[in-house]
Amino acid sequence: MIASPIDPAAAIATAVQDYRDTGDVGSLFTRLEAICVACPDADTLIEAVEPFREMPEVAGPIYEHVVAARPEDARALVILANAYWLAGRGPDSVGALATRAIAADPANRGAWHLWALSEPTLRDRVDRWRQVAERFPSDELAKANLADNAASLASTERDREALQVAIHTYRALLRTAKRPEQRNALERAVSTLEHWTL
């Protein structure tokens, strides 16, 4: 008798619910591995795991299989890198995946963000965020990360150039800010930094 094929979406949902009930991550990983083996089609796995993409303990194991099947799929690489980041896998693993995603699709902003985020050295992280902000001029999240990291660098290393980068970038964000609370926060940040003495 031939066993009927599994429904990967239903199988993943059941495994996740059992994991939520028991907290048994080892059992979750075993079940996800079995689902991937029973249904190796990458498109089907992507669709099946979509509702749980923000759960790194679920998305990670599934997307490891997807990336193995599609090693140059930038979107899959970014999702796996993000899952690794959220799971605390460390900057080396995340940075390597982000670099591969950038090589596969240089226009993928998510890949660039993870590439910058995963840089462990503050000064180099500022340089990376600067590159991302220059590459994507309308990317306000990249600008905010550049400003925040530059302010941290100015504070920890008494770096005047970093201070000016932070002030300039916060001012640029202020020019396009629309929400009152966002404007207030940016105005406070600029005012505070302008009064710093390094």
N, C-alpha and C positions, 0 to 999 in steps of 0.2 A: 504494500500500500504506500503510495507516494504522499508525503506530508504536504499539506497546503502551505503556500508561501506565507510568511509573516506579513503583517501590516506594520511597517517600521514606525509610522507616526503613532499608532496605538501602542506599540511595544515601548517606545521611548516614553510616552506619556505615563504608562503604567509603571515603568522603572523609576521615573521621577517622583511619582506619587508615593511609591514604596520608600524611596529614599527620604522624602519629606517626613514620612511617618516614622521611620526607623533611625535615620541619620547614618546608615551603614554605607559609607562611600565605597568601600571595597566591593560590596555587592553591586552597587550602581555601576562601577567600572566594568565588572565582569559581565553584567547584562548588556551594557552598551557595546562592548567588544563582540558579544555574541550576535547582536543585532547587525553590526557592521559586517560580520562574516557572512551572515545569512542574506544580507541585502547589500552587496558591494557597490551598487550603482550610486555614483556621487550625487546626481541630481535628486534622486529619491531621498538620500540621506539629508541633503541640504534642506529640502522641503519639510522633511519629518522633524528636524531639530529646530526649525525656525522659531516656534513658540518659546523655546528654552535657550535662545542664543545668548541671553544675558546671564545665564548660569554657567560660569566657567567650568565647573565640574561636569557639566553635560556637554557643552559646546566643544570643549577641548578634545575629549576622546573622539567625538564624531568627526570633527574637522581635521584631526590627525589623519584619519582615513581619507577624507576628501583631498587633503593636500598631497598625500601619498599617490592618489590617483591623478591629481592635477597639479603637478609641482610648479607650474607657472601661472596659476590662477590667482591674480593679485587680490581679489576680494576674499577668497578662501584663506590666503596667507594672512591678510589683515585680521580676519575674524579669529583665526587661531592665535595670532600674536596678542590680540586683545584678551582672549581667554587666558593665555599664559600670564599676561600682566595682572589681570584681576585675581588669578590664582597664586600670585607671588612667585612665579617661576624664575624671576630675576631678569636683569637687563640684557644679559648676553643672549639668552634664547629669544627674547622679544626683539632685540635689535637685529639679530640674524634674519628672523622672519620678515621684519619690516624692510630690511635691505633687499631681500629677495623680491618682495612685493613692489618696491620702487623700480627694480630692474625690469620686472614684468610689465608694470604700468606706471610710468613716471608721472602721470596725471592723478594718481590715486592719493588724495589728501590724507586719508586715514593712515596710509602707509607712512607718509612723511611725519604725521603727528606722532605715531608710535616710535619712529626712528629718533625724533627729537626727545620724546619723553623718556626713552630708555637709556639715554646717555647719562652715566653715573656722575661725571665730573661737572660741577656747576658751571664753570667758565665755558667748557665745551658745549654744555647744554644751551647756554645763551647763544652761542654761535650757531647751533643747529636751529633754534627757534627763529633766529634772524634769517637764516636761509629759507625756512618755510614761509615766513611772513613776506619775504621778497618774492618768492615763487608764486604765492597766492595772495595778491595785494588786498583782496576783499575778505580774507579769512580773519575775522575778528578774534576767534578763539586762539589762533596762532599768535596774533598780536598781544592778546592778554597774557599768554604764557611767556612771550618774550619779555613783556614789561615786568611781570612778577619775578621771573628768574633774574632779570637784570637788576631789579631792586634788591633781591637777595644777595647777589654778587657784590653790589655796591656796599651793602651793610656788612657782609662778612669779611670782605677783603679791602674795604675802604677804597673802592675803585671808582674814580670820578667819571671815567668814560662810561662805565656801566650805569652810573647814576643818570647821566645825560640821556642814555638810550632809554631808560625806564621813563623818565619825564617826557621825552619826545613821543614815546609810544603811547603812554597814557593820554597825552594831549590829542593824539591822532584818534584814539578811541572815543574821547570826549566829543570830538567834532561830529561823530556819526551816531552817538548814543541817543536813543529816543525815550527810554523809560526814565522817569524822574529818579527812581532809586539807583539806577545804573549811573546816571549823571552825577548824583550826589556822591556816590562811592568814588568815582573817578576824580571828581573835584577835590575830595579829601586826600586821595592818594597823591595828586599833583602838588597840592598845598604842603603836605607833609614832606615830600621829597625835596621840594624847593627850599625848605628850611633846614635840611640836613647840612651838617658841617663835617666834612671828611678830612 
